[in-house]
Amino acid sequence: MKRNHYFIAVPLTAETKQAIARFAGDMASSLPFRTWVHEQDYHITLAFLGDVPPQKMDPLCEKVAAAAARYAPFSLQLDGLGTFGERTAPRIFWQGVKAEETLNALRRDVYEACLTLGFSLDRRPFAPHITIARKWQGAEPFKPEMLGMLPVASAVFSVPEIVLYRTNMHQTPKYEVIASFPLLGAPAEGNQ
């Protein structure tokens, strides 16, 4: 039986996706990763859910919508590059974002909402990132020190909503928006 995988994430604006895609296009010939992520699939994962039984879909959407509604829209800024996995043969190459407490708090609330519904979630500390490429396959080892020398993408983007995505493994792009949850909270004093 075919299973779908779902996750909750911060979507990126079209302009931000284009900035990252330009950077990725410039780097693809010199950084031999096996797979470069499609521009439309860039996002920041808040909670990976795996398979979602149909009877959990409505309660999931209700709880995530309630969590999102407590937050006002906010902005994020791209910042730095990194990898996950073995230092000399990373499995993930990513674009980071500047630390933002609102993002951390939103993720915490979404994560807790999913846990109350019985989802088994990743227990590693939250490390907000946008996956750009996967699986190093260079003849030479990856050199982590070069990350600080690459011409990183630059953008500030607004976050007015979070989304529930479904993964379609045999399509490109492979992430499909199933539901959107607007951030409806009032802006903090001084941020208006």
C-alpha positions in Angstrom: 0.0 0.0 0.0 1.3 3.4 -1.0 1.9 5.8 1.9 2.1 9.5 1.7 4.5 11.5 3.9 3.4 14.8 5.3 5.2 17.7 7.0 4.5 21.1 8.4 6.7 23.9 7.1 7.4 27.6 6.5 7.0 28.2 2.8 9.4 30.7 1.1 8.4 33.6 -1.1 9.0 33.2 -4.9 11.8 35.8 -4.7 13.6 34.0 -1.9 13.3 30.7 -3.8 14.7 32.4 -6.9 17.7 33.8 -4.9 18.5 30.4 -3.5 18.0 28.8 -7.0 20.5 31.3 -8.6 23.1 30.4 -5.9 22.4 26.6 -6.3 22.7 27.0 -10.1 26.1 28.7 -9.7 27.3 26.0 -7.3 26.0 22.9 -8.9 29.0 22.5 -11.3 31.6 22.9 -8.6 29.9 21.0 -5.8 29.1 17.4 -6.8 26.0 16.6 -4.8 23.9 13.8 -6.3 20.6 15.7 -6.1 19.9 19.4 -6.2 16.5 20.3 -4.7 13.9 21.8 -7.1 13.3 25.5 -6.6 9.6 25.0 -5.8 10.5 22.5 -3.0 12.5 24.9 -0.8 11.0 25.3 2.7 11.8 25.2 6.4 10.5 22.1 8.1 8.8 22.6 11.5 7.6 19.0 12.0 8.0 15.9 9.8 4.9 13.7 10.4 5.4 10.7 8.1 2.1 9.0 7.2 -1.0 10.7 8.4 -4.1 8.4 8.8 -7.2 10.0 7.3 -8.9 10.2 10.7 -6.1 12.3 12.0 -6.1 14.9 9.2 -9.0 17.1 10.5 -7.7 17.2 14.1 -4.2 17.9 12.9 -5.3 20.8 10.7 -7.4 22.2 13.6 -4.6 22.1 16.1 -2.0 23.5 13.7 -4.4 26.3 12.6 -4.9 27.2 16.3 -1.2 27.2 16.9 -0.5 29.4 13.9 -3.3 31.8 14.7 -1.5 32.9 17.9 1.4 34.3 15.9 1.7 37.5 13.9 3.4 37.4 10.5 7.2 37.9 10.9 10.3 38.1 8.7 13.3 35.8 8.3 16.7 36.5 6.7 18.8 34.0 4.9 22.1 33.6 6.6 25.0 31.2 6.1 25.5 27.7 4.7 26.0 24.3 6.4 25.8 20.6 6.1 24.4 17.6 8.0 26.0 14.2 8.1 29.6 13.2 7.8 31.9 16.3 7.6 33.8 15.1 4.4 30.8 13.4 2.7 27.6 15.3 3.9 24.2 14.0 3.1 22.5 17.5 3.2 23.8 20.9 2.0 21.6 23.7 3.4 21.0 27.4 3.5 20.4 28.8 7.0 18.4 31.6 8.4 19.2 34.1 11.1 18.1 33.2 14.5 14.5 34.4 15.1 12.7 33.7 18.4 9.3 33.9 16.8 10.2 31.0 14.5 11.5 28.9 17.4 8.3 29.6 19.4 6.1 28.8 16.5 7.9 25.5 15.8 7.6 24.6 19.5 3.8 25.2 19.5 3.4 23.2 16.2 5.6 20.4 17.5 3.6 20.2 20.8 0.3 20.2 18.9 1.5 17.3 16.8 2.7 15.4 19.8 -0.7 15.7 21.5 -2.2 13.8 18.5 0.2 11.0 19.0 2.7 11.7 16.2 6.2 10.4 16.7 8.5 13.3 15.9 12.2 13.9 15.5 13.7 14.6 18.9 16.8 16.4 17.7 17.1 20.1 18.5 15.4 22.4 16.0 18.0 23.6 13.4 16.0 25.8 10.9 17.4 25.3 7.4 16.5 25.1 3.7 17.8 21.9 2.0 19.6 22.8 -1.2 21.3 19.6 -2.2 21.6 15.9 -1.0 24.3 13.3 -1.0 27.9 14.4 -1.6 29.4 12.2 -4.4 32.7 14.1 -5.1 35.9 12.2 -6.0 37.6 14.3 -3.3 36.3 14.8 0.3 34.0 17.7 0.9 35.9 20.6 2.6 33.7 22.2 5.3 36.0 25.2 5.5 34.9 26.3 2.0 31.4 27.0 3.3 32.5 30.4 4.6 34.0 31.3 1.2 30.9 30.7 -1.0 28.8 33.7 -2.2 25.7 32.9 -0.2 22.2 33.9 -1.3 20.8 37.0 0.4 17.1 37.7 1.1 14.7 38.9 3.7 11.2 37.3 3.4 7.9 37.5 5.2 6.2 34.6 6.9 2.4 35.1 6.8 1.5 31.4 7.0 2.7 27.9 7.6 1.6 25.0 5.4 1.0 21.2 5.5 2.8 19.6 2.6 2.4 16.1 1.1 5.4 14.4 -0.5 4.9 13.0 -4.0 8.1 11.0 -4.4 7.7 10.4 -8.2 7.0 14.0 -9.2 9.1 17.1 -9.6 8.5 19.4 -7.8 7.6 16.8 -5.2 6.0 18.8 -2.3 2.3 19.6 -2.6 0.5 22.1 -0.4 -2.5 20.3 1.3 -3.5 23.1 3.7 -2.4 26.6 4.7 -2.6 28.1 8.2 -2.4 31.9 8.4 -0.5 33.7 11.2 -3.3 35.8 12.6 -1.9 37.2 15.8 -1.5 40.9 16.5 1.9 42.4 15.8 4.1 42.9 18.8 4.4 46.5 20.1 7.0 48.4 18.1 6.9 46.1 15.1 4.1 47.8 13.4 
